[in-house]
Amino acid sequence: MIIEDHIPKVGESSIQEELLNCLTSEPKMLPSMYFYDNYGSELFEKITQLEEYYQPKIEMLLLRSTARKLKGEIKDCDLVELGSGDCSKISVLLDEIPEEIRQSIVYYPVDICKEAIERSACNLQEKYPEMAIHGITADFLEHLENIPGKRRRFFCFFGSTIGNLSEEKAFEFMENLGDIMSRDDRLLLGIDMVKDIDIIERAYNDSKGITAEFNKNILKVTNSHLGTDFDPEEFEHVAFFNENNSRIEMHLEAKKDLEIDIPFFSEKIVFKKGETIHTENSHKYTAESISRLADAAGLTMKNTFTDEKEWFSLVEMVKV
């Protein structure tokens, strides 16, 4: 097992500068990467188990059935998972692949968190001792060129993570991915589909309030970096579907007028009652908008695997 680290070291001052710029912008926002301290990661794991949060359940079922259909295409290739996280999704796929095929592949988990790769790679190596694992710590939006390309590659990008990118960033990512892909390389893209708005909005406004707690936790992470005095209970979790942009938006709305102190900054961050901090987007796709993503990458859509309600899709694309 090998793990390469391509993440440049970022000082606390750079993080503080980013957060300050975001909170003094118009409108105010916070990057969604700051959801994920240890507690935020625990909360997200709980979110994936919620009845309302349909995405992971459907994707897991699709992965099981799809792996059996694609096992011939995965043989003798480098299996690259972008944003691998805890590697739970790739495990579902690998479970459906015969051992002799697993022996023929090298698995490349790519994630920004080195600890996540080390932990999951060890678990996978124990579960699949016959399979070679080569972890890469990298930001897949910036460091795609660090992914080895000596053999045919089968890229996996699950969880509708592409939906968290802005439209501009999603197309830029697809263009960059297409540029590094060689003939017969493949991409299996997990993507959340447009559906009844009530169903989408319930997934981000669960009855137990776990998503609300997850959203508010970004303020605690901000406090830890900036030394601010945000009280999460002074903000309301707001999540709604923006039809014009085909996306769920998550915000934190100030319940009253607020002034937030920053120890090293001369001015306060001022909120009017009802003003929001934009924390996350989650774009939903149609067959047409998925086709545009493929075109941006110079890829051909080969297969679309979806559930009977067509709520979620795994789309296989190939470089020709």
Beta strands, then each sheet from edge to edge (+ up, - down):
strand 1: 2-5
strand 2: 28-29
strand 3: 78-82
strand 4: 106-111
strand 5: 132-137
strand 6: 153-157
strand 7: 186-192
strand 8: 235-242
strand 9: 247-254
strand 10: 258-260
strand 11: 269-271
strand 12: 276-283
strand 13: 300-306
strand 14: 312-318
sheet 1: 1+ 5+ 4+ 3+ 6+ 7+ 14- 13+
sheet 2: 2+ 12+ 9- 8+
sheet 3: 10+ 11-
end
